[in-house]
Amino acid sequence: MDNGRCESWQAEQEQRYEHEGYRLPHTLGGLLREWTDRFGDAPALIDGALRLSYADMDRKVDRLAAGFVRLGLRAGDRVLVQLPNSAAFAICTFALFRLGAWPIMAMPAHREKDIAALCSLAEPAAYVIPRRFLGFDYLSMAKTIQKGQPSLKHILVDGEAGSSGLPLEQIEESPRDLLGPNPSDTALLLLSGGTTGAPKLIPRTHSDYAYNAIASAQLCGLSSESVYLAALPVGHNFPLACPGILGTLSVGGRVVMAKTPSSEESFALIGQEGVTMTALVPPLVSLWLEARKWDHSDLSSLRLLQVGGSRLAPELARQITPALGCRLQQVFGMAEGLLCYTRLDDPQEVILNTQGRPLCPADEVRLVDAHGLSVASGETGELQVRGPYTIRGYYRAPEHNKRTFTVDGFYQSGDLVRQTADGNYVVEGRVKEQINRAGEKIAAAEIERPLAEHPGIESCVVVPVPDERLGERTCAVIISRDRTPTLQDLQYHLAGQGMPRYKQPDQVLEVPAWPLTTVGKVDKQRLIALARTAFGEAA
Ligand code: J2J
C-alpha cells in the first residue's frame, strides 16, 4: 500500500466490497472487447469526419497495443498522454489499458513546468502529444523536456511528426496476444488539483474505475441511444468516467469529441449528431446561456446537462432548463474517487440547490470539525470519505499520504460541506489552500514558490478572489522590494518558467506587511477580504 500502513479495517473493507459486488472482475481493456462483442458495428466514436464503430475501435486498439509492445513498453510502465479530445485519445488510452501500461492524464493546457514535474515524479517511458493544437507547438516543448528526462525514450505524435517524433499511426502493427493486467492493478494516473507545490497523481485501478463509470452510466439512465458530447478536456475524470466516455461506451452509446467546449462548436455538434448528454463546469454554463440568447441552433436532442467541478450558483442553475431545454444534474466529484450526484427524479429544489449524494451505498462520508470530530447534523464540516472507488493513497507520495489520509483510510478532501435533512450534500467552501479557477484546481503553493523567486518580491501569498465569470480568480498579494512589479512582470516571469496562463495570477495587490492571526500565521482570510475590497467582486 502506498501510504505504508496496512490496517485490519482494510481487509474487512475489501471483503465487504467484494461481497456487495463493487469489485468488478474486469479490466478496462477487456471491457472494450466485451462491448465490441455486444455492439460491434454500432458507432462508438465520432471525431470530425472520422467515425469509428466499436469493432473499428477495438481493432485499432489491438494494433496500437502491439506497436507499444514493439517499442518496448511493458505493463506498469507510465506513459504521459497529453492529447486533445479526439479518437486518438480514446484509442491510445485503451491500448495502454490493454497492455497494462498506465496513462498519465495530462491536460492540453499544461506547459513545460507541469509536464517536467510530472516526468520527474512518474518517470514515463513515453510521451504522447499532438503535433500542434490551438496554435501551440507540442513537439518542440516535448523535445526540450526530453533533454532533462532520461526515462523519456519515445515521443509519439498524433499526426505529422517531423524528424524528431514518431507518428502514432506508424507504430500500429498486427495484433499480438498480450498477457494483460489484473482487475485490481492500477489502470491510470489522474492528476490531482493538489494543495502543495508538487504535482500529485491519483492511481485508479481497472476494477474501481470500471465500477465508477458503469454505476454512473446506470445512475444517469444511459442506453445504446445515448450520445455523449465530450466537451471538457477528456483527460479529466468528469468527462472520462462520470459517466463520460467510459460510461457511454459501456452501454453501447456513442461519444462525440469536441475540440473545445465553446458554445459555437458544441451547439453545432449537438444539432448534427443528436447529442443527448454532456458535462460542463459552471463558467461554461454561463457562456452557453449567454450564447443561447442569440444562437438558436437546434438543441432539441439534449436531455441532460451535468454540471460540476465548482460551485453552481442556484440563479444560474435555474436558467438551464428554460434556455437549453434539458434537465440539470449537479455533480460534486473528485478525481480521488467520491462522486455525488443529484438523481434524475429528484425534486427541482434538490437539483437546483444541492450537489446530491454519493454514487455507491458503500461510500462512507463523514463531516468533521478542526479536531477531526463529527459535526452535529446539519452543521458544516470537512468532508472525509472512504469507499470502493476512493483511493487510499497518491502515487509515490508517502509523506503527503500520511497527512491526507486518516489512519482508518478516509481521504480528507479539504472541502467544507453540509448535509441537508433529506441527505443531500451542499459544498460550502474549502479548507485546502487551492484556487478553483473555472473548475481548474491550482494549489496556492504552486504559484507562490516560483513567484517568490521574482527579484522584485520580498514575499508573497496567493489567494482566491470571488469572480462572477470564473468562479474564482487568482490574486498574488505581495510585499515588494524597492520597485513594485506589475501584473505583466509577474506573468512574464512565470510564463518564462513554463507555467501555463491559467495558473498565472489574474491580479496583484501590494501590502506593506502581513496581517497575522492570533497564532501568528499569515491571515489569509484578511488578505482575501483586502483583495475583494481592492478589486471589487467582479473586476
Ligand atoms: C463545488 N465544488 C466542487 C461542485 C467538484 C465530476 C465533477 C467534478 C470533478 C472535479 C470530478 C464541485 N461544487 N459541484 O472529478 O468526476 C471541487 C471540490 C473537489 C474538487 C475536485 C468529477 N465538484 N468540486 O472537479 O479532482 O473542491 O474533480 O474536492 O478536479 O473540486 O476536483 P477534481
Residues whose N, C-alpha, C, O or C-beta is under 5 A from the ligand:
A	BS01	J2J	N237 F238 C242 V307 G308 G309 S310 R311 V331 F332 G333 M334 A335 E336 Q355 S413 D415 V427 G439
